[in-house]
Amino acid sequence: MATAREDSAAHEADQDAPAADPAAAQPSAAQATAGPPAELGPAALRALAHPLRIRILDLLPSHGPLTASKLGEILGESSGSTSYHLRQLAKHGLVREVEGRGTARERWWERTPGGFSISTLGKDSPASRQTAEAVNIEFLRLRHERVMAFVRAGQGADEETLRKWDGTTTFFSSNKWATPEQMRAIVEAWGRFATEHIDPLSSQEDAPGMIPFEVHFDAFPTIDPQGNPL
């Protein structure tokens, strides 16, 4: 019942499945105008069904290119372990080596530009559907961790910092009643907004004054498959 999208460079956008989760990567503006990103195939989804690999994908967009050693320091893992998982992710096009950087012994890795989606729709077995759900849930859990870390960090911020970022952050929820067609129109409108306003922010990480931001958009029915309120 869930569809999630992971962005690695620009925005989370629309899906045609019944509900949306946020396992979502960041596509370029050109990709965004070409339509939603491709859904992960069974092999790639199985490769991603490992918490450490999801964590690696989750870290790279905000930290920028990293080596296996640096990833190991952040995650509390050995460089051998992170190097192995990076190679597995690279096999399925989820990460790539940074061209012109690093050596044969110390490679730099980044999220592959473009996006991917993960959906339970059309899965041919309960196991594959459960795998998709597990990956989506882990992406959601990590996203929630970042939100909570940001809220906690605000407790220690000085007044100057708080004023500097006043108006740049919001947590918005709205509970309405709508038809699936009306909700689909909202999701499509979000996709157009993201293409116009969020995609142009891609590839700015090296410009002065830039810091990593994260933008969320969720739209989902608050009912279970039987129509009961969640």
GROMACS elastic network, one bead per residue, 0.5 to 0.9 nm:
[ bonds ]
;  ai    aj funct       b0    kb
    1    17     6  0.74286   500
    1    18     6  0.60419   500
    1    19     6  0.60381   500
    1    20     6  0.83303   500
    1   119     6  0.76754   500
    1   120     6  0.57771   500
    1   121     6  0.63335   500
    1   133     6  0.89771   500
    1   224     6  0.89515   500
    1   225     6  0.76418   500
    2    17     6  0.71200   500
    2    18     6  0.67841   500
    2    20     6  0.54473   500
    2    21     6  0.59831   500
    2   118     6  0.82816   500
    2   119     6  0.58001   500
    2   120     6  0.56837   500
    2   121     6  0.72993   500
    2   132     6  0.86438   500
    2   133     6  0.73520   500
    2   136     6  0.82890   500
    2   220     6  0.87461   500
    3    15     6  0.70356   500
    3    16     6  0.83562   500
    3    17     6  0.59931   500
    3    18     6  0.74986   500
    3    19     6  0.58930   500
    3    21     6  0.54864   500
    3    22     6  0.77752   500
    3    23     6  0.80828   500
    3   117     6  0.70913   500
    3   118     6  0.56925   500
    3   120     6  0.63929   500
    3   121     6  0.74222   500
    3   132     6  0.87942   500
    3   133     6  0.88212   500
    3   136     6  0.81419   500
    4    12     6  0.89045   500
    4    15     6  0.80069   500
    4    19     6  0.84587   500
    4    20     6  0.55489   500
    4    24     6  0.55734   500
    4   116     6  0.86225   500
    4   117     6  0.55348   500
    4   118     6  0.50671   500
    4   119     6  0.60900   500
    4   136     6  0.64363   500
    5    12     6  0.61353   500
    5    13     6  0.72177   500
    5    14     6  0.83504   500
    5    15     6  0.80077   500
    5    20     6  0.81231   500
    5    21     6  0.72134   500
    5    22     6  0.55947   500
    5    25     6  0.61038   500
    5    26     6  0.86671   500
    5    36     6  0.89077   500
    5    37     6  0.80903   500
    5    39     6  0.86329   500
    5   115     6  0.72980   500
    5   116     6  0.59419   500
    5   118     6  0.61815   500
    5   119     6  0.84669   500
    5   136     6  0.88247   500
    6    11     6  0.82255   500
    6    12     6  0.64666   500
    6    13     6  0.89899   500
    6    22     6  0.67316   500
    6    26     6  0.61647   500
    6    27     6  0.87597   500
    6   115     6  0.57909   500
    6   116     6  0.56488   500
    6   117     6  0.61606   500
    6   118     6  0.82012   500
    6   139     6  0.87196   500
    7    10     6  0.61411   500
    7    11     6  0.55267   500
    7    12     6  0.56548   500
    7    13     6  0.85702   500
    7    23     6  0.82805   500
    7    27     6  0.56805   500
    7    61     6  0.88999   500
    7   113     6  0.84082   500
    7   114     6  0.67878   500
    7   116     6  0.70263   500
    7   117     6  0.87804   500
    8    11     6  0.77483   500
    8    24     6  0.80838   500
    8    27     6  0.61140   500
    8    28     6  0.86086   500
    8    57     6  0.86767   500
    8    60     6  0.84996   500
    8    61     6  0.60100   500
    8   111     6  0.62440   500
    8   112     6  0.71134   500
    8   113     6  0.59479   500
    8   114     6  0.62048   500
    8   115     6  0.61571   500
    8   116     6  0.89307   500
    9    25     6  0.69567   500
    9    27     6  0.52635   500
    9    28     6  0.62134   500
    9    61     6  0.72876   500
    9   111     6  0.84700   500
    9   112     6  0.87500   500
    9   113     6  0.61283   500
    9   114     6  0.67613   500
    9   115     6  0.80043   500
    9   199     6  0.75891   500
    9   201     6  0.84726   500
    9   202     6  0.56242   500
    9   203     6  0.74640   500
   10    25     6  0.78120   500
   10    27     6  0.51868   500
   10    28     6  0.59788   500
   10    29     6  0.73936   500
   10    32     6  0.86355   500
   10   114     6  0.83096   500
   10   115     6  0.87822   500
   10   194     6  0.79133   500
   10   195     6  0.82279   500
   10   198     6  0.59374   500
   10   200     6  0.76494   500
   10   201     6  0.69489   500
   10   202     6  0.56277   500
   10   203     6  0.89468   500
   11    24     6  0.82062   500
   11    25     6  0.72510   500
   11    27     6  0.64726   500
   11    28     6  0.84253   500
   11    32     6  0.84048   500
   11   115     6  0.86896   500
   11   191     6  0.83162   500
   11   194     6  0.59714   500
   11   195     6  0.75797   500
   11   198     6  0.61951   500
   11   199     6  0.63238   500
   11   215     6  0.75617   500
   11   216     6  0.85943   500
   12    22     6  0.78473   500
   12    23     6  0.89650   500
   12    24     6  0.57732   500
   12    25     6  0.68352   500
   12    26     6  0.65463   500
   12    27     6  0.82760   500
   12   115     6  0.85177   500
   12   190     6  0.88385   500
   12   191     6  0.76557   500
   12   194     6  0.75349   500
   12   215     6  0.80994   500
   12   216     6  0.73420   500
   12   217     6  0.72160   500
   13    24     6  0.82938   500
   13    32     6  0.82785   500
   13    36     6  0.70640   500
   13   187     6  0.73463   500
   13   188     6  0.77753   500
   13   190     6  0.66551   500
   13   192     6  0.83885   500
   13   194     6  0.70495   500
   13   195     6  0.86217   500
   13   217     6  0.81207   500
   14    20     6  0.85990   500
   14    35     6  0.87870   500
   14    36     6  0.66844   500
   14   184     6  0.83370   500
   14   187     6  0.53708   500
   14   188     6  0.56762   500
   14   189     6  0.84989   500
   14   190     6  0.71711   500
   14   191     6  0.54982   500
   15    18     6  0.83915   500
   15    19     6  0.82573   500
   15    20     6  0.72850   500
   15    36     6  0.70142   500
   15   117     6  0.84469   500
   15   184     6  0.84522   500
   15   187     6  0.75602   500
   15   188     6  0.82127   500
   16    19     6  0.83294   500
   16   184     6  0.76542   500
   17    20     6  0.72801   500
   17   119     6  0.75309   500
   17   120     6  0.86465   500
   17   121     6  0.66911   500
   18   121     6  0.82827   500
   18   180     6  0.80399   500
   18   220     6  0.79206   500
   18   221     6  0.83012   500
   19   219     6  0.71232   500
   19   221     6  0.65838   500
   20   119     6  0.87542   500
   20   218     6  0.66483   500
   20   219     6  0.59949   500
   20   220     6  0.55265   500
   20   221     6  0.87185   500
   21    24     6  0.79110   500
   21   118     6  0.89220   500
   21   119     6  0.88958   500
   21   136     6  0.67189   500
   21   137     6  0.82580   500
   21   139     6  0.89681   500
   21   140     6  0.75325   500
   21   218     6  0.69820   500
   21   219     6  0.80773   500
   21   220     6  0.77553   500
   22   136     6  0.68638   500
   22   137     6  0.86167   500
   22   139     6  0.69112   500
   22   140     6  0.61661   500
   22   143     6  0.84094   500
   22   216     6  0.80447   500
   22   217     6  0.82078   500
   22   218     6  0.72569   500
   23   116     6  0.86942   500
   23   117     6  0.72325   500
   23   118     6  0.69746   500
   23   135     6  0.75194   500
   23   136     6  0.51139   500
   23   137     6  0.78796   500
   23   138     6  0.81808   500
   23   139     6  0.51395   500
   23   140     6  0.65937   500
   23   143     6  0.89882   500
   24   115     6  0.73318   500
   24   116     6  0.69249   500
   24   117     6  0.64596   500
   24   118     6  0.80934   500
   24   136     6  0.87086   500
   24   139     6  0.80603   500
   25    37     6  0.89075   500
   25    57     6  0.89394   500
   25    61     6  0.89035   500
   25   111     6  0.87700   500
   25   113     6  0.84148   500
   25   114     6  0.68601   500
   25   116     6  0.59576   500
   25   117     6  0.78410   500
   26    61     6  0.87128   500
   26   113     6  0.69426   500
   26   114     6  0.56287   500
   26   115     6  0.50872   500
   26   116     6  0.82485   500
   26   199     6  0.84340   500
   26   202     6  0.87752   500
   27    30     6  0.79739   500
   27    31     6  0.58217   500
   27    32     6  0.61114   500
   27    36     6  0.88745   500
   27    37     6  0.76178   500
   27   113     6  0.60839   500
   27   116     6  0.84546   500
   27   199     6  0.75942   500
   27   202     6  0.87916   500
   28    31     6  0.51535   500
   28    32     6  0.61397   500
   28    33     6  0.87767   500
   28   113     6  0.68489   500
   28   114     6  0.58591   500
   28   115     6  0.83253   500
   28   195     6  0.88777   500
   28   199     6  0.62763   500
   28   200     6  0.83903   500
   28   202     6  0.71143   500
   29    33     6  0.63360   500
   29    34     6  0.86751   500
   29   195     6  0.62205   500
   29   196     6  0.84481   500
   29   198     6  0.87342   500
   29   199     6  0.51170   500
   29   200     6  0.68099   500
   29   202     6  0.82266   500
   30    33     6  0.54243   500
   30    34     6  0.64564   500
   30   199     6  0.89024   500
   31    35     6  0.66573   500
   31    36     6  0.77332   500
   31    37     6  0.75349   500
   31   114     6  0.68762   500
   31   115     6  0.84431   500
   32    35     6  0.55009   500
   32    36     6  0.64380   500
   32    37     6  0.78042   500
   32   114     6  0.86615   500
   32   191     6  0.81791   500
   32   192     6  0.88892   500
   32   194     6  0.86142   500
   32   195     6  0.62316   500
   32   199     6  0.78690   500
   33    36     6  0.82358   500
   33   192     6  0.86529   500
   33   195     6  0.71082   500
   34    37     6  0.85656   500
   35    38     6  0.89618   500
   36    39     6  0.88877   500
   36   115     6  0.80801   500
   36   116     6  0.82022   500
   36   117     6  0.81577   500
   36   191     6  0.89624   500
   37   114     6  0.72874   500
   37   115     6  0.52461   500
   37   116     6  0.50085   500
   37   117     6  0.62586   500
   38    41     6  0.87315   500
   38   115     6  0.74084   500
   38   116     6  0.54054   500
   38   117     6  0.61359   500
   38   118     6  0.87911   500
   39   115     6  0.89396   500
   39   116     6  0.55726   500
   39   118     6  0.56275   500
   39   119     6  0.72259   500
   40    43     6  0.80448   500
   40    44     6  0.58924   500
   40    45     6  0.58571   500
   40   116     6  0.62524   500
   40   117     6  0.61633   500
   40   118     6  0.60044   500
   40   119     6  0.84329   500
   41    44     6  0.54212   500
   41    45     6  0.60359   500
   41    46     6  0.86329   500
   41   118     6  0.88068   500
   42    45     6  0.50847   500
   42    46     6  0.61422   500
   42    47     6  0.86022   500
   42   128     6  0.75180   500
   43    46     6  0.51868   500
   43    47     6  0.62148   500
   43    48     6  0.86652   500
   43    92     6  0.80619   500
   44    48     6  0.61707   500
   44    49     6  0.86952   500
   44    89     6  0.81834   500
   44    91     6  0.85501   500
   44    92     6  0.56245   500
   44    93     6  0.85973   500
   44    94     6  0.86105   500
   45    48     6  0.50525   500
   45    49     6  0.62540   500
   45   118     6  0.79490   500
   45   128     6  0.85853   500
   45   131     6  0.73952   500
   45   132     6  0.70443   500
   45   135     6  0.80763   500
   46    49     6  0.51005   500
   46    50     6  0.81182   500
   46   128     6  0.84421   500
   46   131     6  0.71630   500
   46   132     6  0.86679   500
   47    50     6  0.70342   500
   47    53     6  0.82932   500
   47    88     6  0.70276   500
   47    89     6  0.70847   500
   47    92     6  0.79049   500
   48    51     6  0.79431   500
   48    52     6  0.89455   500
   48    53     6  0.61356   500
   48    54     6  0.64113   500
   48    88     6  0.87431   500
   48    89     6  0.72960   500
   48   135     6  0.72271   500
   49    52     6  0.89514   500
   49    53     6  0.76475   500
   49    54     6  0.75712   500
   49   131     6  0.66408   500
   49   132     6  0.81184   500
   49   134     6  0.73110   500
   49   135     6  0.58137   500
   50    53     6  0.54539   500
   50    54     6  0.64447   500
   50    55     6  0.87377   500
   50   135     6  0.79980   500
   51    54     6  0.51760   500
   51    55     6  0.61117   500
   51    56     6  0.86794   500
   51   135     6  0.81264   500
   51   138     6  0.70637   500
   52    56     6  0.61816   500
   52    57     6  0.87046   500
   52    75     6  0.84218   500
   52    82     6  0.82599   500
   52    85     6  0.77733   500
   53    56     6  0.50234   500
   53    57     6  0.63234   500
   53    58     6  0.84962   500
   53    82     6  0.83974   500
   53    85     6  0.61275   500
   53    86     6  0.74940   500
   53    88     6  0.86180   500
   53    89     6  0.72565   500
   54    57     6  0.51128   500
   54    58     6  0.60278   500
   54    59     6  0.86854   500
   54   135     6  0.77383   500
   54   138     6  0.74253   500
   54   139     6  0.70044   500
   54   142     6  0.89625   500
   55    59     6  0.61837   500
   55    60     6  0.88125   500
   55    75     6  0.83290   500
   55   138     6  0.86486   500
   55   139     6  0.81776   500
   55   142     6  0.76618   500
   56    59     6  0.52415   500
   56    60     6  0.63700   500
   56    71     6  0.74979   500
   56    75     6  0.84700   500
   56    82     6  0.82208   500
   56    85     6  0.84679   500
   56    86     6  0.79204   500
   57    60     6  0.56231   500
   57    61     6  0.74872   500
   57    89     6  0.87192   500
   57    94     6  0.78681   500
   57    95     6  0.77324   500
   57   110     6  0.86299   500
   57   111     6  0.66931   500
   58    61     6  0.67356   500
   58    62     6  0.79508   500
   58   139     6  0.76599   500
   58   142     6  0.76146   500
   58   143     6  0.85304   500
   59    62     6  0.59006   500
   59    63     6  0.59932   500
   59    64     6  0.80332   500
   59    71     6  0.85305   500
   60    63     6  0.51944   500
   60    64     6  0.52533   500
   60    65     6  0.62460   500
   60    66     6  0.70658   500
   60    71     6  0.89908   500
   60   109     6  0.81776   500
   60   110     6  0.60551   500
   60   111     6  0.61013   500
   61    64     6  0.55359   500
   61    65     6  0.80082   500
   61   110     6  0.76646   500
   61   111     6  0.66472   500
   61   212     6  0.81905   500
   62   211     6  0.85635   500
   62   212     6  0.54862   500
   62   213     6  0.77029   500
   62   214     6  0.84993   500
   63    66     6  0.74048   500
   63   212     6  0.80070   500
   64   109     6  0.86206   500
   64   110     6  0.67171   500
   64   111     6  0.84890   500
   64   205     6  0.80336   500
   65    97     6  0.87530   500
   65    98     6  0.73875   500
   65   108     6  0.59917   500
   65   109     6  0.52098   500
   65   111     6  0.78524   500
   66    69     6  0.80591   500
   66    70     6  0.60852   500
   66    71     6  0.63691   500
   66   107     6  0.82847   500
   66   108     6  0.53099   500
   66   109     6  0.54052   500
   66   110     6  0.67676   500
   67    70     6  0.52048   500
   67    71     6  0.61702   500
   67    72     6  0.84635   500
   67    79     6  0.86094   500
   67    82     6  0.89132   500
   67    83     6  0.83119   500
   67   102     6  0.85924   500
   67   106     6  0.66392   500
   67   107     6  0.57271   500
   67   109     6  0.60159   500
   67   110     6  0.89582   500
   68    71     6  0.50772   500
   68    72     6  0.60382   500
   68    73     6  0.87214   500
   68    78     6  0.84668   500
   68    79     6  0.52201   500
   68    80     6  0.75711   500
   68    81     6  0.82915   500
   68    82     6  0.53777   500
   68    83     6  0.50908   500
   68    84     6  0.87942   500
   68    86     6  0.76303   500
   68   106     6  0.77360   500
   68   107     6  0.73190   500
   68   108     6  0.74625   500
   68   109     6  0.78291   500
   69    73     6  0.63845   500
   69    74     6  0.88644   500
   69    77     6  0.88202   500
   69    78     6  0.73702   500
   69    80     6  0.81374   500
   69    82     6  0.75671   500
   69    83     6  0.79674   500
   69   106     6  0.81654   500
   70    73     6  0.50597   500
   70    74     6  0.63787   500
   70    75     6  0.86279   500
   70    79     6  0.77923   500
   71    74     6  0.51540   500
   71    75     6  0.60178   500
   71    76     6  0.81809   500
   71    77     6  0.77804   500
   71    78     6  0.87296   500
   71    79     6  0.73868   500
   71    82     6  0.66809   500
   71    83     6  0.88489   500
   72    75     6  0.51826   500
   72    76     6  0.55146   500
   72    78     6  0.52193   500
   72    79     6  0.50861   500
   72    80     6  0.83498   500
   72    81     6  0.77300   500
   72    82     6  0.60042   500
   72    83     6  0.86720   500
   73    76     6  0.52962   500
   73    77     6  0.65982   500
   73    78     6  0.76887   500
   73    79     6  0.80441   500
   74    77     6  0.78569   500
   75    78     6  0.86817   500
   75    82     6  0.88011   500
   77    80     6  0.82362   500
   77    81     6  0.64848   500
   77    82     6  0.68253   500
   78    81     6  0.52512   500
   78    82     6  0.65170   500
   78    83     6  0.85549   500
   79    82     6  0.51575   500
   79    83     6  0.58239   500
   79    84     6  0.84369   500
   80    83     6  0.51095   500
   80    84     6  0.61743   500
   80    85     6  0.87590   500
   81    84     6  0.52231   500
   81    85     6  0.63935   500
   81    86     6  0.86598   500
   82    85     6  0.51376   500
   82    86     6  0.60146   500
   82    87     6  0.86042   500
   83    86     6  0.51035   500
   83    87     6  0.63043   500
   83    88     6  0.87667   500
   84    87     6  0.52718   500
   84    88     6  0.64381   500
   84    89     6  0.88456   500
   85    88     6  0.50060   500
   85    89     6  0.62179   500
   85    90     6  0.85359   500
   86    89     6  0.50913   500
   86    90     6  0.60717   500
   86    91     6  0.86949   500
   86    94     6  0.89471   500
   86    95     6  0.71008   500
   86    96     6  0.84777   500
   86   109     6  0.78799   500
   87    91     6  0.62801   500
   87    95     6  0.83361   500
   87    96     6  0.87488   500
   88    91     6  0.52366   500
   88    92     6  0.70829   500
   88    94     6  0.89225   500
   89    92     6  0.55312   500
   89    93     6  0.65184   500
   89    94     6  0.52950   500
   89    95     6  0.58357   500
   89    96     6  0.83710   500
   90    94     6  0.55659   500
   90    96     6  0.56654   500
   90    97     6  0.82935   500
   90   112     6  0.87104   500
   91    94     6  0.76629   500
   91    95     6  0.83580   500
   91    96     6  0.89985   500
   92    95     6  0.80057   500
   93    96     6  0.69061   500
   93   111     6  0.88729   500
   93   112     6  0.66928   500
   94   110     6  0.89017   500
   94   111     6  0.62615   500
   94   112     6  0.55133   500
   94   113     6  0.86331   500
   94   115     6  0.89612   500
   94   116     6  0.87808   500
   95   109     6  0.66707   500
   95   110     6  0.55922   500
   95   113     6  0.84940   500
   96    99     6  0.88181   500
   96   108     6  0.85070   500
   96   109     6  0.56341   500
   96   110     6  0.56396   500
   96   111     6  0.63617   500
   96   112     6  0.56580   500
   97   101     6  0.83655   500
   97   107     6  0.67899   500
   97   108     6  0.56884   500
   97   110     6  0.63411   500
   97   111     6  0.87960   500
   97   112     6  0.87929   500
   98   101     6  0.58343   500
   98   102     6  0.78916   500
   98   107     6  0.77600   500
   98   108     6  0.55437   500
   98   109     6  0.55827   500
   98   110     6  0.64254   500
   99   102     6  0.83263   500
   99   108     6  0.84649   500
  100   103     6  0.88427   500
  101   107     6  0.73131   500
  101   108     6  0.65069   500
  102   105     6  0.78426   500
  102   106     6  0.54938   500
  102   108     6  0.58131   500
  103   106     6  0.50009   500
  103   107     6  0.58043   500
  103   108     6  0.84938   500
  104   107     6  0.65190   500
  110   113     6  0.86164   500
  111   114     6  0.86562   500
  112   115     6  0.82176   500
  118   121     6  0.89156   500
  118   132     6  0.62776   500
  118   133     6  0.84743   500
  118   135     6  0.81658   500
  118   136     6  0.72630   500
  119   122     6  0.79145   500
  119   123     6  0.80474   500
  119   129     6  0.80526   500
  119   132     6  0.63206   500
  119   133     6  0.79021   500
  119   136     6  0.85477   500
  120   123     6  0.57666   500
  120   128     6  0.79129   500
  120   129     6  0.50966   500
  120   130     6  0.79595   500
  120   131     6  0.87243   500
  120   132     6  0.59199   500
  120   133     6  0.68645   500
  121   129     6  0.79734   500
  122   129     6  0.86240   500
  123   126     6  0.75966   500
  123   127     6  0.87534   500
  123   128     6  0.60592   500
  123   129     6  0.56443   500
  123   132     6  0.88102   500
  124   127     6  0.85707   500
  124   128     6  0.69913   500
  124   129     6  0.77514   500
  125   128     6  0.54295   500
  125   129     6  0.63901   500
  125   130     6  0.86763   500
  126   129     6  0.50717   500
  126   130     6  0.60316   500
  126   131     6  0.85745   500
  127   130     6  0.50599   500
  127   131     6  0.61702   500
  127   132     6  0.87222   500
  128   132     6  0.63027   500
  128   133     6  0.86628   500
  129   132     6  0.51634   500
  129   133     6  0.62498   500
  129   134     6  0.86220   500
  130   133     6  0.50189   500
  130   134     6  0.60204   500
  130   135     6  0.86193   500
  131   134     6  0.50896   500
  131   135     6  0.62696   500
  131   136     6  0.86234   500
  132   135     6  0.53090   500
  132   136     6  0.62234   500
  132   137     6  0.86193   500
  133   136     6  0.50698   500
  133   137     6  0.60254   500
  133   138     6  0.86170   500
  134   137     6  0.51109   500
  134   138     6  0.62513   500
  134   139     6  0.87438   500
  135   138     6  0.52188   500
  135   139     6  0.63562   500
  135   140     6  0.86746   500
  136   139     6  0.52122   500
  136   140     6  0.62135   500
  136   141     6  0.86399   500
  137   141     6  0.60777   500
  137   142     6  0.87022   500
  138   142     6  0.62672   500
  138   143     6  0.85443   500
  139   142     6  0.52892   500
  139   143     6  0.62019   500
  139   144     6  0.86982   500
  140   143     6  0.50194   500
  140   144     6  0.61693   500
  140   145     6  0.86277   500
  141   144     6  0.51414   500
  141   145     6  0.62902   500
  141   146     6  0.88741   500
  142   146     6  0.64248   500
  142   147     6  0.88028   500
  143   146     6  0.52288   500
  143   147     6  0.64297   500
  143   148     6  0.88005   500
  144   147     6  0.50850   500
  144   148     6  0.62347   500
  144   149     6  0.85637   500
  145   148     6  0.52014   500
  145   149     6  0.60819   500
  145   150     6  0.86353   500
  146   150     6  0.61665   500
  146   151     6  0.86602   500
  147   150     6  0.52120   500
  147   151     6  0.63415   500
  147   152     6  0.87360   500
  148   151     6  0.50837   500
  148   152     6  0.61424   500
  148   153     6  0.85166   500
  149   152     6  0.51627   500
  149   153     6  0.60662   500
  149   154     6  0.87710   500
  150   153     6  0.50530   500
  150   154     6  0.64860   500
  151   154     6  0.53764   500
  151   155     6  0.73354   500
  152   155     6  0.56073   500
  152   156     6  0.76947   500
  153   156     6  0.56651   500
  153   157     6  0.66886   500
  154   157     6  0.51110   500
  154   158     6  0.84946   500
  154   162     6  0.77617   500
  155   158     6  0.85744   500
  157   160     6  0.82105   500
  157   161     6  0.62120   500
  157   162     6  0.65127   500
  158   161     6  0.54639   500
  158   162     6  0.63617   500
  158   163     6  0.88096   500
  159   162     6  0.50515   500
  159   163     6  0.61397   500
  159   164     6  0.85483   500
  160   163     6  0.52258   500
  160   164     6  0.61603   500
  160   165     6  0.88591   500
  161   164     6  0.50254   500
  161   165     6  0.64484   500
  161   166     6  0.85488   500
  162   165     6  0.54405   500
  162   166     6  0.59642   500
  163   167     6  0.86424   500
  164   167     6  0.86987   500
  164   168     6  0.88285   500
  165   168     6  0.54849   500
  165   169     6  0.74718   500
  166   169     6  0.72209   500
  167   170     6  0.75871   500
  173   218     6  0.89961   500
  175   222     6  0.89738   500
  178   181     6  0.80165   500
  178   182     6  0.59566   500
  178   183     6  0.64807   500
  179   182     6  0.51802   500
  179   183     6  0.63598   500
  179   184     6  0.86206   500
  180   183     6  0.50885   500
  180   184     6  0.60524   500
  180   185     6  0.86528   500
  180   221     6  0.87839   500
  181   184     6  0.50418   500
  181   185     6  0.63351   500
  181   186     6  0.88572   500
  182   185     6  0.51459   500
  182   186     6  0.65275   500
  182   187     6  0.89077   500
  183   186     6  0.50673   500
  183   187     6  0.63246   500
  183   188     6  0.86272   500
  183   219     6  0.76020   500
  183   220     6  0.84027   500
  183   221     6  0.89961   500
  184   187     6  0.51292   500
  184   188     6  0.61438   500
  184   189     6  0.85638   500
  185   188     6  0.50772   500
  185   189     6  0.61125   500
  185   190     6  0.86372   500
  186   189     6  0.50209   500
  186   190     6  0.62392   500
  186   191     6  0.87234   500
  186   219     6  0.84272   500
  187   190     6  0.50437   500
  187   191     6  0.63860   500
  187   192     6  0.89069   500
  187   217     6  0.88525   500
  187   218     6  0.87629   500
  187   219     6  0.71899   500
  188   191     6  0.50239   500
  188   192     6  0.65106   500
  188   193     6  0.87552   500
  189   192     6  0.51404   500
  189   193     6  0.62363   500
  189   194     6  0.86250   500
  190   194     6  0.60465   500
  190   195     6  0.85425   500
  190   217     6  0.79240   500
  191   194     6  0.51363   500
  191   195     6  0.62082   500
  191   196     6  0.86970   500
  192   195     6  0.51428   500
  192   196     6  0.62697   500
  192   197     6  0.86100   500
  193   196     6  0.51927   500
  193   197     6  0.59111   500
  193   198     6  0.75093   500
  194   197     6  0.53063   500
  194   199     6  0.62213   500
  194   200     6  0.89977   500
  195   198     6  0.59747   500
  195   199     6  0.51567   500
  195   200     6  0.75915   500
  196   199     6  0.65234   500
  196   200     6  0.70664   500
  197   200     6  0.62572   500
  197   201     6  0.75658   500
  198   201     6  0.55233   500
  198   202     6  0.75980   500
  198   215     6  0.87524   500
  199   202     6  0.57032   500
  200   203     6  0.83771   500
  200   204     6  0.89689   500
  201   204     6  0.62301   500
  201   205     6  0.89957   500
  202   205     6  0.78547   500
  203   206     6  0.76178   500
  203   207     6  0.87232   500
  204   207     6  0.54589   500
  204   208     6  0.87494   500
  204   210     6  0.70630   500
  205   208     6  0.82931   500
  205   209     6  0.89725   500
  205   210     6  0.59703   500
  205   211     6  0.72194   500
  205   212     6  0.76404   500
  206   209     6  0.87546   500
  206   210     6  0.72300   500
  207   210     6  0.60279   500
  220   223     6  0.87363   500
  221   224     6  0.81466   500
  221   229     6  0.89506   500
  221   230     6  0.89224   500
  222   227     6  0.87474   500
  222   228     6  0.83112   500
  222   229     6  0.58638   500
  222   230     6  0.54082   500
  223   226     6  0.75275   500
  223   227     6  0.51686   500
  223   228     6  0.50730   500
  223   230     6  0.50644   500
  224   227     6  0.52503   500
  224   228     6  0.53665   500
  224   229     6  0.64766   500
  224   230     6  0.62133   500
  225   228     6  0.74701   500
  227   230     6  0.89225   500
